[in-house]
Amino acid sequence: MINQEFKQKVLDAIKQDANKYPSAAKQARALGISSAQLSRIKKGQLDRVLSDSNWISIARRLNVQTGNQPKWNIAKTPAFEYISNQLAFCQSNNVSAVLCDLPDIGKTFTAKYYVRSNKNAVYIDCSQVKSKQKLIRKIAQEFGVDNTGRYADVYADLVYYLRSIENPLIILDEAGDLDYPAFLELKALWNATEQAASYYMMGADGLRVKIERGKDRKKVGYSEIFSRFGDGFKRVTPLGREDLQNFKKQQMTLVAKANGLNGSLPKLYAKTGGSLRRVFIEFKKHLNDR
């Protein structure tokens, strides 16, 4: 996989990604490489500059398609439109919100697409950074702030940076996986960047239960977090069984048509239940059967 063609694809993605950062140094930190390495590969020096693991890590971060991965076309589903508008509103107005909704409706896909398309917005998969130190260091890295030094310095530098740039947005996916100290640190970060940064927390029922249980038990931090994130849970899917089924069918139909799955839609729904992740699996099967 790590051939010249693949490296060139990654380099093209790096160049497209560059306008999200105020300097090459910050982009290099976000990518996990040195400024010198970034400069060399931008000049076309693709050999013996980065390790294979560096190339793979950057490709994954920038969503570079490998040769054997099918191209997945974007469909502007109701969930895509709703979440995109929510993120844009939060970022423009420096406000925060919590989205708790069903899995497999396109939350993560939409959030990652938004980050690729908008400056000063970062995506954090909280299931990979559950502790407070890992969380803050990851946020710092995504913004291109040095995340390797003493924790107190990383935190202070991150706060300073967030207060110095225009409308930063931090999307916290799978937020229900954060441990308790991480929630408290998130509250502290919100306090330190009030009216300067926005936060969008996403998850399924587990996130809702975690916050509500913490509030009911009067556990320090949960009521404050809930208040700072808008005192309510956002939701895009309808509650009624029939309405929800129609919603899923609508989403699935839009995604299927955008990606050439023009066969029997009722059969596709029977196979997938409207899960967009399972629709993608059927899409890959469709390509393999050609």
N, C-alpha and C positions, 0 to 999 in steps of 0.2 A: 504493500500500500504506500510506503514512503518512497515514492519515486519523484522525478522532476515535475511531472504533471500535477501530482498531488501537492507538492510544495508550492507550485505556482498558484494553484487554487487558494491555498492558505494565504499566500502573499497578497493576492488580489483582495481577499476578505480583510486582511490587516489594513490595506490602504483605504478601503471603504470605511472601516471602523475608526480611522484616525481622526475624523472630524468631530468625534464625540469627546475628545480630550483637548485640554488647553495646551498641552505640550507633548512632545514625543516621549519625554521621561515618564510622564504619568501613564501613557499608553503602555510603555514597556513594563512598568510595575504591574499594571493590570493584567498583562499577558504573562507575567512571571518570568521575564527575561531581562537582560541588562539593556541600557540605552545603546551601548556599542553594538550589541547583537542585533537590535532592531534596526539601527542605521545600516549595518552591513547587508542584512537581507533585503531592505528596501532598495539597496543599490544593485540587487540582483545576485548577491553572493549567497546562493542557496545551499552550498555544500560545506560541511565541516564548521558550521556556525552554531546550529542548534542540534540537540539530540533528537532522536526519533520520538522520545516521550514528550519533548517540548512541542514538536510539530503536531502530535496527536492532541495534546492538551489544548493548544491554541485552536486547532480545527474544531474540537468539540465545543469550545467556548464560543466560537464565531459561527457555529452551525454549518460548517463546510461539508457538503455532500461528498461522500466517497464514490468511487466509480460504480460500486454495486448497490448503492442506496437509491431507491426511487425518489423522484422529485415530487414533493407533496405540495399541491397548489392551495393557496389560501382561499377559504370560503368565508364570506362575511355573514356568519351565523348570528342569531340573536345574542348568544353568549359573547361572541367576538365583539360585536358592536357595543353591547352593554359594558363589558369590562374595559374595552378601549376608551370609551367615553368617561368611565369612572376614573381611570388612570390619568387621562388628560385633564380632567377637572381638578383632581387632587394636586397634580403637579403645578398647574397654572395658579392655583389659589393657596398653595402651601397648607393644605388640610389633609387629614388622614382618615382612613376607613378600614373596615373589616368586611371581607366577603366570605361567608360560609355557605357552601353549596355542594351539590352532588359531585362526585368524581366523574371523570371522563366526559366533561362537557366542553373542554377546551380552555380551561383557566390557565394552565401552565403555558400552552402554546401561545395564547394571546399575550400573556405577560412577557414572554421572551421576544415575541415579534415587536411589541411596543418598545422594549429596551433597545432592540436593534435599530429602531426607526427614530428614536428620540434622544436628544442630548441630555446628559446629566441624570439619566435614569439607570438604575442597576437592578438586577434580578438576583435574589439570594434563595437558594434551596436550603431551608432551615433543617431539613432532615440530615444534611451533611455537616452542619455546623451547630450542634445542639447546645453547646456550652457558651457562656458569655464571652470568653476569650476568643473562641473560634468564630463566633458570630461577628464581633466587632472587628477582628482582624480581616475577616472575609469582606465585610463592607468596605473597609479601608482599601483593601487590594482592588476591589472592583472600581473604586474611584481613582485609582492610581496613587493613593497615599501609602507611604512606607508602612508596611504591616509587620516588620520583622523585629523591631526593637522592643524596648521595655513596654509592657502593656499600658501603663499610665501615659506614656508618651504617644503611643499609637492612638489611644482614645482622645487625648487632647488635640493631636494633629488632625484627626478625623473631624472633631467638632469644629475646629477652626476652619477647615476646608469647606465643610458643609455650609458654614455661615458666610463663606466668601464667594460662592458660586451662585449662579442664577437657578432658582427652582429645582434643587435636587430632589429626586424621588427614589425611595428605597422600597422595592417590592419584596415582601417576605412570604414566600410560598411555603406550604407545609408548616405553617407557623405553630401548629399544635404540637410539633415535635420538640420545640424549644424547652429546655429545662427551666426550673423556677428562677435560678439566678440570672439566666439569660433574659427572661421576661422583665425582671427588675432592672437590668442594665438597659434594656430597650426603653423602658420608661424614663430612665435617667438621660438617655441619648435624646429622646423626644423633648424632655425639659430643656436640655442644653441647646437644642436647635429650634425651639418654638418659633413659629412664624418665619423660619428660614428654610425649612425642609419639610417634605411630606413623606408619609409612610402608608403603604397599602398592604395589609395583612390578608393572606388567603389560606383557606383550608376547607375541610369538610366538617362533618358533624363533630368530630373529635375536638376541633378547635373551639367550637361553640360550647361544648360540654366543659372543656377545661376552663374557659373564662367564666362561665356561669357558676360552676362548682367553686371556683376560687372566690368569686364574689359572695356566694351564699355562705361560705365558711369564713367570710371576712378576712381572708388571707391577704396580707399586705401586698399592695401593688395591683391587684386585678381590677378593682373598681376604678383606680386611677387610669390604668391602661385603657379600660373600656371607655371611660370619659374622654380621654385624649383621642381615641379612634372613632369618635362620633356618637357614642351612646346607642349603638344599634348595629345589627348584623345585616349587611347587604345580601341580596339574593336575586338571581336572575330566573331560576326555574320556578314554574307555578307549583302550587301545593296540591291541587286536586289530581286524582289518579288519571282521569281522562285528559285533563289539560296537560299534565306532565308527559303523557304518552304522545300527544300531538306535538308538544314542544320538541321531544326527542326525534320524532319522525321528520319534523321540519329541519332540524339541524343536520340530521343524517342525510336527507335529500340534497341539501345545499352542498355538503361536503362531497357526497358521492358524485354529483353532476360536475363539480369543479375538477374532479380527478378521474373522470372518464369511466366511472362505474355506472354504465347506462343500462344495466340489466334490470331484472325484476327488483324494484325497491321493496315491495312487501317481503320478498325472500331475504333480502339483505337485512331488513329490520328483524326478521325472525332469527337470523343468525347472530346478530350483534346486540339486539335490545336497544339500539340507538347509541351504544357506547362508541365514542369517536376513536378510542384506542383500538377497539375491535374492528371498526371500519377500516382503519389503517392496515391491520393485519389482512383483511380481505382484499384490500388494494394491492398489497404485495403479492398475494396469491394470484390475483388477476394478472399482474405483470409476468409472473413466472409461467403462467399457463399460455401466454401468447406464443 
